[in-house]
Structure formats: C-alpha cells, structure tokens
C-alpha cells in the first residue's frame, strides 16, 4: 500500500536543509550555483542537481510541481540504491533510513564504499549503529563556507538516526 514509513521523515530533513530557493516573480524556480563551489554542480528546486537525467544548467527554470516531482522520484531512487548497497538496510528503522537518505541526498547516493567515505562505510558495514551519528559529523567540509550549515544538517541527521528528529 501507501508510502514507505521512512519517506515523511526523509522529506522533512531534505526540505529543511535544502529549501526550495531562487523563486522568480512568476513563481518558477531558477537554478543556482553550488554554495561550496560557486558553480558546478548547479542546483534547482529541493537541492536537485539532475532533471530527467541531465545536469541542471545555469538559467534553467522549473515549476513547483516539477521540483516536488523530481524530489519524490529521486528520493525513491536513492532509497533503492542504498537498499542494495548498505548491508542490513532492511533491518534499519524508518528514522535510520530517513537519516541516511538525507545524507545521501546531500553527498550522493553512491557514498557507501566510496573513497572519502571510509568511516561511515565501515560503521554501517560493521553495523556499529551507535557510532553512526558521530560518523556523520565527519562529513562537514571543515574550513569552508558551508561547514556551519553541514554541521547543523549532520547533527539533525544524527538526531533523526537516534529517533530524536
């Protein structure tokens, strides 16, 4: 039947931290540069970097309905990818799946097992679940203009993981 139990929780985190920015006077939503790079990857809507499989381009515009549709479709894809890559996914609680979907939305769905994500990969692989919130906090791009925002997001994801979100 209906939607997965983790979905509303994941959407809450993603929407809180991504926002749906760059509204034009006519109500459409315009692409904006990545806050960390000032350029690529360009983002639109709820933090989407690809529309219909193509990279978002400067000047691109979409409607709110398109932004919402992309969010739902891509969150479903991310969950499917995580379910096939993270050991023990099926046994995770809804709040734990939601935290990981939000994390993946921010860093990419292929983070598990990827160079640069060794600690979170090892923590999930070893099912050392009490260590996940601390592992998430390692991914905040220290010393950059996005560190404070990423730290707030990782703390929220950690709280969600622990059922406090």
Residue pairs with C-beta under 8 A, 6 or more apart in sequence:
4 79
4 94
4 97
5 94
6 79
6 94
6 95
6 97
6 98
6 101
7 75
7 98
9 94
9 95
9 98
9 160
9 165
10 75
10 79
10 97
10 98
10 101
10 102
10 105
11 71
11 75
12 98
12 165
13 98
13 99
13 102
13 153
13 156
13 157
13 160
13 165
14 46
14 47
14 71
14 75
14 101
14 102
14 105
15 46
15 71
16 156
17 47
17 102
17 106
17 149
17 152
17 153
17 156
18 46
18 47
18 105
19 46
19 47
20 29
20 45
20 46
20 64
20 67
21 29
21 32
22 29
22 30
22 31
22 32
22 44
23 29
23 30
24 30
24 61
27 63
27 64
28 61
28 62
28 63
29 44
29 45
29 61
29 62
29 63
29 64
29 67
30 44
30 59
30 60
30 61
31 42
31 43
31 44
31 56
31 57
31 58
31 59
31 60
31 61
32 42
32 43
32 44
33 39
33 40
33 42
33 43
33 58
34 40
34 41
34 42
34 43
35 145
35 146
35 149
36 141
36 144
36 145
36 146
40 55
41 49
41 55
41 56
42 49
42 55
42 56
42 57
42 58
42 60
43 49
43 56
44 51
44 56
44 60
44 61
44 62
44 67
45 62
45 66
45 67
45 68
45 70
45 71
46 67
46 68
46 70
46 71
47 105
47 106
48 56
48 67
48 70
48 71
48 74
49 55
49 56
50 56
50 74
51 60
51 62
51 66
51 70
62 70
74 105
75 101
75 105
77 109
78 101
78 104
78 105
78 109
79 97
79 101
81 104
81 109
81 110
82 89
82 97
82 100
82 101
82 104
82 109
82 112
83 89
83 90
85 110
85 112
85 113
86 100
86 112
86 124
87 124
87 125
87 127
88 124
88 127
89 97
92 100
93 163
95 160
95 161
95 162
95 163
95 165
96 129
96 132
96 161
98 160
98 165
99 132
99 136
99 157
99 158
99 160
99 161
99 165
100 124
100 161
102 153
102 156
102 157
102 160
103 111
103 120
103 136
103 139
103 154
103 157
104 111
106 150
106 153
107 117
107 139
108 114
111 117
111 120
111 121
112 120
112 121
112 124
113 121
114 121
117 139
119 135
119 138
120 132
120 135
120 136
120 138
120 139
122 128
123 129
123 131
123 132
123 135
124 132
129 161
132 158
132 161
133 157
133 158
133 159
133 161
133 162
134 158
136 154
136 157
136 158
136 161
137 151
137 154
137 155
137 158
139 150
139 154
140 147
140 150
140 151
140 154
141 147
141 150
156 165
157 165
159 165
